[in-house]
Amino acid sequence: MENLSLMNKSVRLMHKLYAKKIPFLPRAIQQINRLVFACDIPRSVIIGENTVFAHSGLGCVIHSKAIIGKNCKIQQNITIGGRGTKGTPIIGDNVFIGAGATIMGDVKVGDNAKIGAMSLVIDSVAPNTTVVGIPAKGVNK
């Protein structure tokens, strides 16, 4: 944890305070992150241990009900969000999400998956699979 950026540490603190039902501080941290790092990571997002946002999460937008597993690496300018009433993404453990990628809807991304830069994921991704393109298609398993 010693090498985490200030934004990564603030997201962890924000979530811990939110989980303890402390009312004001998580919201304040969320707003500061939005201003300073140009990212929207809500206090209710579940983010696993050792998950890091590269480049201080610059431009990242994550749905408030998304779940992100452990040991993930998330690049800049990504979107993890819903598609109307179709649910929100669940990201497994050890997932890499490339710069500019978008993951939308009731999608499950399996453990150890890799999502290429600028990819649009609208279907679930199997574990140990790399996907690229618009819409994202598997390139290996």
PyMOL commands that set and color helices and strands:
alter all, ss='L'
color gray80, all
select helices_A, chain A and resi 6-19+24-37+54-57
alter helices_A, ss='H'
color red, helices_A
select strands_A, chain A and resi 46-47+52-53+61-62+67-68+73-74+79-81+90-91+96-97+102-104+108-109+114-115+120-121+130-132+137-140
alter strands_A, ss='S'
color yellow, strands_A
deselect
rebuild
show_as cartoon
